[in-house]
Amino acid sequence: MQQRYNLTHFILANVVILGLVPLMVCLDAQAQIAFTSERDGNREIYVMDTDGGNPRRLTNSRLVDWAPSWSPDGRYIVFTGNGRPGDWGARGGDLEIYMMDANGNNPRRLTNNLRQDTNPAWSPDGKHIAYTSTIDRNQEIYVMDTDEGKLLRLTNSGNVHIHNWKPSWSPDGRRIVFASNRDGNWKIYVMNTDGGQQRNCTKDMHGDDPSWSPDGKRIVFVSERDGNKEIYTINADGRRDPQRLTDNPQADTNPAWFNPAFAVAFAARKFTIWGWLKQVD
């Protein structure tokens, strides 16, 4: 295979974090990374500088908080949790979407139901949050208005054990990419933000964990097509064959486009999970 992607930087090279899961980067004058860690014995949300320094814990719960996502202006973080942040009393096991200030202050719950609400993702304009909710044994994708809390259901699979999850907004805010097993195998789909025109981008190829490129032309995702979890990219219109970016014995998962200069940040699991950056030629 022609090598078109070169490793250019290793995030957290001087920090080993057990249980580190997807990294979310706030790109401003004081750029920070939000991440999940079990370093204190429980899965919590932390932030740190982009060189791995100055890690700070933002949440404090008896159960788990994870999947942080920055608001476009860097002022807020939404995340998944199964109880009220800071409440160390006994709590139920339902998963809800929470929002807090970027410094961890003012945590508040955005969803409040008996369903499992996970994988929140901000729209580029900061006015909406897409997320996954478990309903009648299915996982469906919803969009929430952040001002009024109004909900719009985008997928409707019926009572057939279908999962639609991991929504990611296109940079122009007009489309959402997600993963679904509606055809019996996990594949990547794109739809309009009202749920219309849902189409399969990966055809018969396994696909999961999708994320848009900053220019909206490509989608990065995970596939087990060759027997191991590797990172691939595909054109958003699905017209070209996927390109494989990684090739190693460990599972490469949770890809996310980092910024226009660096193409893909992903996590590779062995005994810990590490963050990497790759640069497109």
Backbone bond lengths (Angstrom), bond angles and torsions (degrees), N, CA, C in turn:
res aa  C-N    CA-C-N  psi(-1)  N-CA   C-N-CA  omega(-1)  CA-C   N-CA-C  phi
1 M - - - 1.466 - - 1.537 109.94 -
2 Q 1.324 116.13 137.27 1.452 119.68 177.03 1.515 110.42 -68.52
3 Q 1.342 117.26 132.35 1.463 120.76 -178.69 1.521 109.35 -86.05
4 R 1.314 117.11 106.77 1.457 121.41 -177.01 1.509 112.38 -107.96
5 Y 1.324 118.32 -9.09 1.448 122.21 -176.58 1.520 108.62 -125.99
6 N 1.308 117.11 125.74 1.450 121.81 -176.23 1.515 110.73 -114.33
7 L 1.335 116.28 138.19 1.451 121.06 175.91 1.517 108.76 -69.07
8 T 1.335 118.23 123.34 1.450 120.86 -176.45 1.513 113.41 -118.41
9 H 1.318 117.57 -17.52 1.459 118.66 -175.79 1.517 108.96 -159.80
10 F 1.310 116.05 148.60 1.464 121.33 -179.61 1.511 108.32 -123.02
11 I 1.330 117.82 108.07 1.454 121.17 179.19 1.521 109.02 -70.56
12 L 1.307 116.20 142.55 1.460 121.89 177.04 1.520 112.01 64.86
13 A 1.325 117.80 32.02 1.459 120.48 -179.28 1.513 111.49 -61.06
14 N 1.333 116.90 -28.60 1.457 119.30 -178.73 1.521 112.32 -104.15
15 V 1.341 117.53 13.20 1.459 120.97 -178.95 1.517 109.15 -133.94
16 V 1.310 117.89 126.86 1.459 122.61 173.55 1.515 107.68 -106.70
17 I 1.326 117.67 120.27 1.459 121.92 -175.54 1.517 108.65 -123.06
18 L 1.303 117.26 111.59 1.452 120.94 177.00 1.516 109.45 -69.13
19 G 1.326 115.94 134.38 1.457 120.45 176.59 1.512 113.30 76.90
20 L 1.316 118.96 17.28 1.455 120.64 177.90 1.518 109.46 -69.85
21 V 1.342 116.95 129.62 1.444 121.54 179.28 1.521 108.76 -125.85
22 P 1.359 120.83 -172.85 1.451 121.81 -160.07 1.525 116.67 -41.28
23 L 1.333 115.45 135.77 1.451 122.79 -179.47 1.520 109.40 -91.45
24 M 1.337 117.51 136.59 1.449 121.88 173.40 1.514 108.19 -122.42
25 V 1.333 117.51 126.82 1.453 121.93 -172.15 1.520 110.52 -108.55
26 C 1.329 115.49 131.36 1.463 121.67 172.86 1.517 107.10 -98.16
27 L 1.332 117.40 114.05 1.453 121.10 -175.03 1.526 109.85 -95.40
28 D 1.327 116.55 98.02 1.446 121.66 174.66 1.515 107.36 -144.80
29 A 1.342 116.98 -167.02 1.459 120.01 -177.44 1.517 111.74 -61.91
30 Q 1.321 117.25 -28.11 1.454 122.00 177.29 1.529 107.70 -121.81
31 A 1.324 115.33 66.38 1.456 121.24 -173.79 1.517 111.24 -57.77
32 Q 1.327 115.79 139.19 1.449 122.26 179.00 1.522 110.03 -134.12
33 I 1.309 115.17 159.06 1.454 122.27 176.32 1.519 108.28 -114.44
34 A 1.316 116.69 126.88 1.466 121.40 171.82 1.518 107.93 -95.51
35 F 1.323 116.94 138.16 1.454 119.96 -177.21 1.520 109.68 -154.30
36 T 1.321 115.34 169.82 1.455 122.53 177.13 1.515 109.21 -109.06
37 S 1.333 116.76 136.80 1.462 120.62 179.68 1.523 110.40 -144.41
38 E 1.325 115.32 150.82 1.461 122.36 174.77 1.525 110.59 -108.06
39 R 1.307 117.32 22.55 1.467 121.33 -175.04 1.524 113.31 -60.52
40 D 1.324 117.57 -27.08 1.463 121.15 179.47 1.526 112.06 -101.42
41 G 1.327 116.92 15.81 1.451 120.95 175.93 1.510 114.86 95.81
42 N 1.317 117.86 -8.04 1.455 121.57 179.73 1.516 108.23 -141.67
43 R 1.298 117.52 150.26 1.460 120.63 -178.27 1.520 109.79 -76.87
44 E 1.328 116.34 115.03 1.461 122.87 -175.92 1.529 110.15 -134.25
45 I 1.348 115.14 167.31 1.454 122.18 177.64 1.524 109.42 -93.41
46 Y 1.323 116.36 132.54 1.460 123.54 177.17 1.525 109.04 -128.11
47 V 1.320 115.53 162.79 1.457 121.45 166.12 1.522 108.06 -128.02
48 M 1.329 115.79 156.24 1.460 121.06 176.88 1.518 108.33 -153.17
49 D 1.326 115.63 164.57 1.450 120.46 174.36 1.525 109.29 -69.49
50 T 1.327 117.11 161.72 1.458 120.27 -175.38 1.520 113.35 -69.92
51 D 1.338 117.77 -11.84 1.464 119.89 174.59 1.523 111.94 -93.63
52 G 1.341 116.99 6.37 1.455 121.73 179.33 1.510 113.94 91.33
53 G 1.325 117.43 -3.82 1.456 120.61 -177.11 1.517 113.38 -87.07
54 N 1.331 116.14 165.73 1.456 124.26 173.42 1.529 113.38 56.50
55 P 1.338 119.16 48.74 1.467 119.61 177.21 1.521 111.37 -68.27
56 R 1.341 116.25 138.97 1.456 121.79 -178.09 1.523 109.33 -136.99
57 R 1.317 115.38 133.24 1.460 121.18 179.83 1.521 109.53 -84.24
58 L 1.338 117.02 131.29 1.460 121.71 -177.57 1.518 113.53 -104.30
59 T 1.322 118.52 -31.40 1.461 121.27 -177.71 1.519 110.50 -111.83
60 N 1.328 115.13 160.39 1.459 120.98 -176.92 1.524 108.22 -149.81
61 S 1.316 117.01 90.06 1.457 120.61 -176.91 1.517 110.39 -135.76
62 R 1.306 115.33 157.27 1.461 120.43 -179.56 1.519 111.22 -75.29
63 L 1.309 117.36 -27.53 1.455 120.37 -177.44 1.532 109.47 -99.08
64 V 1.317 120.34 -124.12 1.463 120.02 -174.61 1.526 111.05 -132.46
65 D 1.324 115.92 144.84 1.458 124.59 171.59 1.524 106.91 -130.17
66 W 1.326 117.24 134.79 1.462 118.97 -178.86 1.526 110.11 -160.47
67 A 1.341 116.10 -176.28 1.467 124.65 177.76 1.528 112.30 58.64
68 P 1.351 118.81 55.97 1.463 120.10 178.99 1.521 111.94 -72.18
69 S 1.320 116.14 147.46 1.460 122.38 177.17 1.523 108.66 -142.71
70 W 1.340 117.08 125.03 1.469 121.96 -179.14 1.526 110.91 -74.87
71 S 1.317 116.71 145.51 1.459 120.65 166.33 1.526 107.91 -70.64
72 P 1.333 118.40 153.53 1.460 120.13 -177.06 1.523 114.33 -58.10
73 D 1.336 118.01 -30.00 1.458 120.30 179.53 1.526 112.75 -88.02
74 G 1.344 117.63 -0.01 1.456 121.33 177.13 1.515 115.00 76.47
75 R 1.329 118.61 7.98 1.468 121.24 -176.43 1.519 113.20 -87.36
76 Y 1.322 117.70 -24.10 1.459 120.97 -173.66 1.527 111.09 -133.73
77 I 1.322 114.52 161.03 1.458 122.25 173.54 1.521 107.76 -131.47
78 V 1.320 117.06 128.85 1.462 120.61 170.13 1.521 108.13 -102.70
79 F 1.322 116.12 152.62 1.455 120.07 -177.90 1.519 109.57 -159.34
80 T 1.318 115.56 170.38 1.459 122.83 176.50 1.520 109.85 -99.23
81 G 1.325 117.04 135.87 1.457 121.28 176.49 1.517 110.04 -148.95
82 N 1.328 117.40 158.57 1.465 119.20 177.58 1.518 111.33 -114.91
83 G 1.319 115.61 47.08 1.457 122.45 174.87 1.510 109.17 166.37
84 R 1.320 117.09 169.91 1.453 121.18 -178.37 1.527 110.17 -72.35
85 P 1.351 118.69 126.80 1.459 120.30 179.93 1.524 111.77 -56.11
86 G 1.324 116.63 136.11 1.451 121.91 178.68 1.506 114.13 86.23
87 D 1.337 117.28 -9.13 1.463 121.27 179.91 1.520 109.06 -91.33
88 W 1.329 116.99 110.53 1.454 121.46 -177.78 1.517 111.99 -93.91
89 G 1.316 117.75 9.37 1.452 120.25 176.40 1.514 111.09 -80.87
90 A 1.331 115.61 176.32 1.462 119.93 178.64 1.525 109.39 -64.88
91 R 1.342 116.51 136.08 1.452 120.65 -177.85 1.517 110.16 -135.56
92 G 1.311 114.49 159.86 1.449 119.07 178.69 1.513 111.45 -73.10
93 G 1.330 115.59 172.06 1.444 120.23 -176.30 1.506 114.37 -96.24
94 D 1.353 119.00 5.34 1.448 119.71 -178.91 1.519 110.47 -73.34
95 L 1.321 116.27 143.81 1.459 122.45 -179.07 1.520 109.20 -95.99
96 E 1.315 116.34 132.75 1.456 122.12 -178.20 1.528 109.99 -129.18
97 I 1.336 115.49 164.88 1.458 122.33 175.59 1.523 108.55 -97.07
98 Y 1.322 116.17 130.19 1.461 123.02 179.43 1.520 109.84 -121.47
99 M 1.332 114.96 158.69 1.454 121.50 173.58 1.518 108.67 -133.25
100 M 1.321 116.98 143.38 1.462 121.86 176.37 1.517 108.84 -143.18
101 D 1.340 115.68 162.16 1.449 119.80 172.79 1.525 109.26 -63.05
102 A 1.310 117.06 159.76 1.460 120.87 -176.51 1.518 112.96 -62.66
103 N 1.343 117.55 -19.81 1.469 120.61 177.49 1.525 112.63 -94.28
104 G 1.332 117.45 5.25 1.458 121.90 178.96 1.513 114.75 93.70
105 N 1.329 118.24 -5.37 1.460 121.29 -179.87 1.532 111.12 -78.89
106 N 1.331 114.64 163.32 1.463 123.34 173.14 1.529 113.88 53.89
107 P 1.325 119.17 50.87 1.466 119.28 175.99 1.522 110.60 -68.07
108 R 1.315 117.60 138.71 1.455 121.45 177.61 1.529 109.10 -145.89
109 R 1.314 113.98 149.78 1.455 120.13 -178.13 1.523 109.71 -89.07
110 L 1.330 116.92 132.53 1.456 121.81 179.40 1.519 112.38 -96.24
111 T 1.318 117.55 -29.59 1.464 121.26 176.79 1.523 108.90 -116.96
112 N 1.305 116.53 152.70 1.464 120.59 -177.65 1.524 108.67 -153.43
113 N 1.314 116.45 85.46 1.453 121.12 -179.54 1.521 109.23 -154.91
114 L 1.300 116.95 -179.83 1.459 122.03 -178.23 1.521 112.36 -89.62
115 R 1.334 116.99 4.17 1.455 120.47 178.13 1.529 110.24 -85.81
116 Q 1.320 115.55 171.42 1.458 121.61 177.01 1.524 108.14 -99.43
117 D 1.332 117.87 108.24 1.458 123.19 -177.26 1.523 109.01 -105.37
118 T 1.332 117.19 121.81 1.462 121.62 -172.42 1.525 111.31 -142.85
119 N 1.336 115.52 174.86 1.471 124.30 171.21 1.525 114.17 55.78
120 P 1.338 119.30 53.20 1.461 120.02 178.97 1.523 112.28 -69.68
121 A 1.331 116.14 144.98 1.467 121.81 179.09 1.522 108.89 -144.99
122 W 1.331 116.75 125.58 1.464 122.21 179.97 1.522 110.94 -73.37
123 S 1.333 115.45 144.86 1.459 120.47 168.20 1.522 108.71 -74.50
124 P 1.335 118.57 156.04 1.468 120.44 -177.77 1.524 114.14 -58.66
125 D 1.343 118.06 -29.56 1.462 119.98 179.55 1.525 112.77 -87.81
126 G 1.341 117.49 -1.74 1.456 121.18 177.59 1.512 114.93 75.63
127 K 1.331 118.31 6.61 1.460 121.17 -175.69 1.525 113.64 -93.80
128 H 1.322 117.23 -13.46 1.456 120.55 -176.82 1.529 110.49 -139.36
129 I 1.323 115.36 154.90 1.460 122.38 175.17 1.520 107.92 -128.45
130 A 1.321 116.13 123.31 1.461 120.87 173.09 1.520 108.51 -91.90
131 Y 1.321 116.65 144.23 1.459 119.67 178.85 1.527 109.71 -157.05
132 T 1.323 115.46 170.57 1.460 122.49 179.48 1.519 109.75 -104.22
133 S 1.330 117.18 136.58 1.457 121.81 178.09 1.525 109.49 -132.11
134 T 1.328 116.33 135.04 1.462 121.42 179.68 1.523 109.75 -87.73
135 I 1.331 116.39 120.30 1.460 122.56 -177.07 1.523 108.48 -133.28
136 D 1.331 116.85 123.48 1.467 120.53 176.66 1.525 111.75 50.54
137 R 1.329 115.53 46.23 1.463 123.45 177.16 1.520 113.54 72.69
138 N 1.326 117.92 1.69 1.455 121.68 174.89 1.518 109.98 -106.65
139 Q 1.322 116.17 157.86 1.456 121.23 169.57 1.519 107.89 -106.95
140 E 1.327 116.24 124.11 1.453 121.82 -179.00 1.524 109.94 -122.05
141 I 1.317 116.23 158.27 1.460 121.79 -179.10 1.523 109.61 -103.14
142 Y 1.317 114.97 130.74 1.457 123.91 177.72 1.523 109.61 -120.09
143 V 1.334 115.05 158.78 1.460 122.22 169.68 1.521 107.86 -123.73
144 M 1.337 115.55 131.51 1.461 122.25 -179.89 1.522 110.29 -110.41
145 D 1.322 116.16 135.45 1.460 122.01 170.59 1.523 107.95 -77.18
146 T 1.339 118.11 120.69 1.464 120.42 -174.10 1.519 112.80 -71.95
147 D 1.333 118.62 -20.77 1.463 120.77 179.62 1.528 111.69 -83.45
148 E 1.309 117.17 -47.95 1.462 121.20 -173.50 1.524 113.32 -106.78
149 G 1.325 118.03 -10.91 1.454 120.60 179.57 1.517 114.56 76.96
150 K 1.333 118.41 10.02 1.459 120.89 179.52 1.522 110.23 -68.17
151 L 1.350 115.41 143.71 1.457 121.40 -177.05 1.523 111.08 -112.44
152 L 1.325 115.34 143.06 1.458 122.38 172.90 1.521 107.73 -129.05
153 R 1.327 115.93 121.49 1.463 120.57 178.54 1.525 109.30 -85.26
154 L 1.338 116.79 126.17 1.458 121.10 -174.86 1.522 113.45 -98.94
155 T 1.322 118.05 -30.80 1.467 120.94 178.99 1.525 109.46 -118.89
156 N 1.315 116.14 150.21 1.467 121.08 -178.53 1.524 108.11 -148.13
157 S 1.327 115.29 94.56 1.462 120.47 -171.49 1.514 113.95 -92.87
158 G 1.340 118.62 -8.48 1.446 120.32 -174.77 1.523 110.84 76.14
159 N 1.297 116.87 -177.74 1.466 122.10 -173.97 1.528 110.68 -89.78
160 V 1.345 116.04 66.12 1.471 119.76 -173.90 1.528 111.95 -133.05
161 H 1.319 118.27 23.98 1.468 122.81 176.52 1.533 111.86 58.79
162 I 1.309 116.95 47.04 1.462 121.93 177.53 1.522 108.89 -100.96
163 H 1.323 116.32 143.16 1.457 121.58 -179.66 1.528 109.78 -119.36
164 N 1.329 116.06 125.26 1.461 123.63 172.30 1.520 106.56 -121.96
165 W 1.335 118.38 122.39 1.462 117.80 -174.33 1.523 111.39 -155.98
166 K 1.324 115.45 -177.18 1.462 125.51 179.63 1.538 112.30 55.39
167 P 1.349 118.48 54.32 1.466 119.16 178.67 1.523 111.80 -68.18
168 S 1.325 116.36 144.23 1.465 122.85 177.27 1.522 108.16 -142.58
169 W 1.340 116.55 129.07 1.462 121.99 -176.62 1.527 111.48 -79.51
170 S 1.331 115.61 144.17 1.458 119.51 169.22 1.525 108.64 -71.10
171 P 1.331 118.60 154.12 1.470 120.55 -177.00 1.528 114.12 -58.53
172 D 1.342 117.75 -29.55 1.463 119.38 179.05 1.523 112.61 -86.04
173 G 1.344 117.58 -0.94 1.454 121.42 176.93 1.511 115.11 73.78
174 R 1.336 118.01 12.67 1.459 120.92 -175.53 1.525 113.72 -99.33
175 R 1.340 117.37 -15.79 1.460 120.81 -177.62 1.530 110.21 -138.00
176 I 1.319 115.09 160.16 1.463 122.17 176.68 1.523 108.00 -131.27
177 V 1.316 116.07 130.25 1.458 121.12 173.61 1.524 108.17 -99.17
178 F 1.325 117.41 147.06 1.462 121.01 -179.29 1.524 108.95 -156.42
179 A 1.321 115.88 168.50 1.463 121.81 176.50 1.519 109.14 -107.05
180 S 1.332 116.50 144.55 1.465 121.06 -179.78 1.527 109.99 -149.82
181 N 1.332 114.99 147.68 1.466 120.37 174.22 1.524 111.28 -108.75
182 R 1.321 117.18 27.58 1.464 122.38 -176.01 1.527 112.86 -61.04
183 D 1.332 117.37 -23.53 1.459 120.94 179.02 1.522 112.51 -101.09
184 G 1.340 116.69 15.01 1.450 120.78 178.36 1.509 114.52 95.46
185 N 1.326 117.99 -16.36 1.460 123.05 177.75 1.517 108.00 -136.90
186 W 1.327 116.91 148.24 1.461 119.92 -179.60 1.527 109.93 -67.88
187 K 1.348 115.08 128.52 1.463 121.57 178.93 1.526 109.07 -141.01
188 I 1.323 115.52 168.28 1.461 121.77 -178.40 1.527 109.44 -100.24
189 Y 1.336 115.90 130.97 1.456 122.47 179.98 1.529 109.94 -125.07
190 V 1.325 115.13 153.74 1.461 122.49 174.10 1.522 108.08 -125.33
191 M 1.343 116.37 141.52 1.463 120.66 177.55 1.523 109.46 -143.59
192 N 1.324 115.70 163.05 1.453 120.61 171.71 1.530 109.42 -70.54
193 T 1.313 117.08 164.04 1.462 120.16 -176.27 1.526 113.32 -73.00
194 D 1.330 117.44 -6.41 1.464 120.08 172.01 1.525 111.49 -98.89
195 G 1.341 117.01 5.91 1.454 121.81 -179.66 1.514 114.47 91.11
196 G 1.328 117.62 -3.07 1.457 121.26 -178.33 1.518 113.25 -80.73
197 Q 1.336 115.27 162.44 1.465 124.48 174.73 1.532 112.37 52.93
198 Q 1.308 116.70 53.64 1.464 120.92 176.70 1.530 109.23 -77.54
199 R 1.329 116.06 128.84 1.467 119.63 -178.13 1.522 110.71 -141.89
200 N 1.305 115.32 151.00 1.456 124.09 179.90 1.528 109.62 -84.16
201 C 1.340 116.54 124.50 1.468 120.83 -179.72 1.523 113.12 -93.86
202 T 1.325 117.54 -25.48 1.464 120.48 -173.92 1.526 112.85 -103.94
203 K 1.316 117.82 6.04 1.464 122.90 177.11 1.528 110.28 54.15
204 D 1.331 118.15 -118.04 1.464 120.70 -177.21 1.521 113.00 -92.47
205 M 1.314 118.33 3.19 1.465 122.05 -176.32 1.525 110.91 -85.81
206 H 1.333 116.79 136.56 1.459 121.57 175.07 1.525 109.86 -60.80
207 G 1.347 117.65 139.34 1.458 121.03 178.48 1.516 111.96 -154.54
208 D 1.341 116.20 144.05 1.463 122.28 179.73 1.529 107.93 -155.53
209 D 1.333 116.91 170.70 1.475 123.69 175.27 1.531 113.13 52.92
210 P 1.337 120.08 54.39 1.465 120.45 -176.95 1.526 113.14 -79.29
211 S 1.330 115.26 154.36 1.468 121.81 176.08 1.522 108.59 -154.82
212 W 1.344 116.59 139.81 1.463 121.87 -178.31 1.521 111.96 -77.26
213 S 1.332 115.47 151.09 1.463 120.90 168.30 1.518 108.83 -76.81
214 P 1.348 118.47 157.08 1.466 120.57 -178.87 1.525 113.91 -60.27
215 D 1.351 118.04 -28.66 1.459 119.58 179.60 1.524 112.74 -89.99
216 G 1.330 117.72 -1.58 1.451 121.95 176.99 1.512 115.18 76.75
217 K 1.335 117.65 5.67 1.457 120.55 -176.29 1.522 113.84 -91.06
218 R 1.332 117.01 -22.14 1.459 119.98 -176.21 1.526 111.22 -132.76
219 I 1.306 114.83 162.76 1.463 122.91 177.18 1.522 107.82 -129.25
220 V 1.316 116.37 131.83 1.463 121.12 174.55 1.524 107.88 -100.59
221 F 1.328 116.75 144.33 1.463 119.75 -176.60 1.523 109.90 -157.70
222 V 1.329 115.18 173.01 1.463 122.73 178.27 1.521 108.88 -105.83
223 S 1.332 116.29 141.11 1.458 120.09 175.47 1.525 110.39 -142.93
224 E 1.326 115.01 146.13 1.462 122.22 173.16 1.525 110.62 -104.30
225 R 1.304 117.28 27.98 1.462 122.01 -176.42 1.524 112.46 -55.68
226 D 1.326 116.64 -37.46 1.460 120.96 -177.37 1.523 112.52 -103.30
227 G 1.342 117.24 19.54 1.450 121.13 174.15 1.509 115.46 95.76
228 N 1.321 118.65 -9.38 1.461 122.52 178.47 1.521 108.21 -138.70
229 K 1.316 117.30 151.47 1.459 120.56 -179.53 1.524 109.75 -73.11
230 E 1.318 116.18 114.29 1.455 123.10 179.65 1.530 109.53 -128.40
231 I 1.342 115.69 164.10 1.463 122.20 -178.73 1.526 109.86 -96.05
232 Y 1.322 115.94 133.79 1.461 122.69 179.21 1.533 109.09 -130.92
233 T 1.330 115.63 161.05 1.462 121.00 167.43 1.524 108.55 -124.72
234 I 1.326 114.42 155.35 1.456 121.27 177.07 1.517 108.07 -146.62
235 N 1.313 117.68 150.48 1.455 120.31 174.00 1.523 109.54 -63.47
236 A 1.319 116.52 142.99 1.461 120.62 -177.35 1.524 112.11 -63.28
237 D 1.337 116.92 -25.86 1.463 119.28 177.87 1.527 112.30 -85.03
238 G 1.349 117.10 -3.78 1.456 121.51 176.65 1.510 114.91 72.25
239 R 1.328 118.53 13.61 1.460 121.01 -172.52 1.526 113.93 -86.13
240 R 1.331 118.04 -13.79 1.460 120.51 178.36 1.519 109.74 -117.65
241 D 1.335 115.56 154.45 1.455 119.87 178.90 1.521 110.31 -66.49
242 P 1.339 117.58 148.50 1.473 121.01 178.60 1.524 111.59 -61.56
243 Q 1.326 116.11 148.80 1.460 122.83 175.27 1.517 108.92 -110.38
244 R 1.318 116.24 130.69 1.458 121.72 -179.12 1.524 109.88 -87.10
245 L 1.339 116.76 130.89 1.462 121.78 -177.14 1.517 113.39 -102.69
246 T 1.317 118.27 -29.49 1.461 120.90 -174.78 1.525 110.21 -121.28
247 D 1.333 114.96 157.23 1.459 120.83 179.74 1.521 108.60 -159.66
248 N 1.332 116.90 88.99 1.456 120.59 178.25 1.522 109.71 -153.05
249 P 1.339 118.19 165.51 1.472 120.85 -174.54 1.522 114.25 -67.93
250 Q 1.346 118.11 -23.10 1.452 120.18 -179.01 1.531 110.71 -83.92
251 A 1.319 115.37 161.86 1.460 120.73 178.08 1.524 109.53 -78.71
252 D 1.333 117.15 126.07 1.461 123.11 175.61 1.523 107.49 -103.45
253 T 1.332 116.87 121.61 1.461 120.70 -170.45 1.523 111.22 -139.97
254 N 1.347 115.46 174.38 1.468 124.12 172.71 1.525 113.58 52.78
255 P 1.323 119.31 53.64 1.461 120.11 179.23 1.523 111.52 -71.78
256 A 1.334 116.16 148.38 1.466 121.73 176.58 1.515 108.50 -151.70
257 W 1.322 117.35 130.46 1.463 120.30 177.64 1.515 108.64 -67.72
258 F 1.315 115.97 134.96 1.462 121.07 -168.79 1.515 112.63 -92.02
259 N 1.322 118.31 -55.50 1.461 123.57 174.64 1.520 107.65 -168.07
260 P 1.344 119.83 174.34 1.458 119.70 -176.74 1.520 114.46 -59.76
261 A 1.312 118.58 -26.08 1.459 120.46 -179.02 1.516 112.23 -82.39
262 F 1.327 116.77 -32.31 1.458 121.53 -179.14 1.519 108.35 -117.18
263 A 1.317 115.81 133.41 1.452 118.92 -167.88 1.511 114.26 -83.14
264 V 1.301 119.28 -56.12 1.457 119.65 -170.89 1.508 111.06 -134.66
265 A 1.330 116.30 128.70 1.460 121.14 169.82 1.512 106.91 -109.72
266 F 1.336 117.44 132.08 1.452 119.11 -178.93 1.507 109.93 -144.66
267 A 1.309 115.75 171.55 1.457 121.09 179.82 1.514 109.22 -114.10
268 A 1.331 117.25 134.25 1.458 122.41 177.09 1.516 108.16 -117.48
269 R 1.316 116.49 128.96 1.459 120.63 -173.42 1.526 110.66 -104.37
270 K 1.313 115.94 129.90 1.453 122.68 166.85 1.513 105.40 -130.69
271 F 1.332 118.23 -93.49 1.463 120.86 170.52 1.524 109.74 -98.91
272 T 1.308 116.53 -23.75 1.457 122.20 173.05 1.519 106.86 -130.36
273 I 1.328 116.36 175.24 1.456 120.18 175.79 1.517 107.99 -114.45
274 W 1.306 116.04 130.56 1.455 121.95 -175.45 1.524 109.63 -113.65
275 G 1.323 116.49 155.39 1.454 121.05 173.62 1.517 109.74 -104.12
276 W 1.328 117.23 139.99 1.458 122.27 179.71 1.526 109.30 -130.14
277 L 1.303 115.47 163.77 1.454 121.53 168.77 1.513 108.46 -125.51
278 K 1.316 116.70 141.61 1.456 121.06 172.40 1.519 107.74 -125.14
279 Q 1.326 116.37 147.03 1.451 121.46 -179.13 1.518 109.58 -115.50
280 V 1.332 116.39 134.30 1.455 121.12 179.03 1.513 109.37 -79.69
281 D 1.329 116.16 136.61 1.464 120.23 176.35 1.524 110.65 -61.96
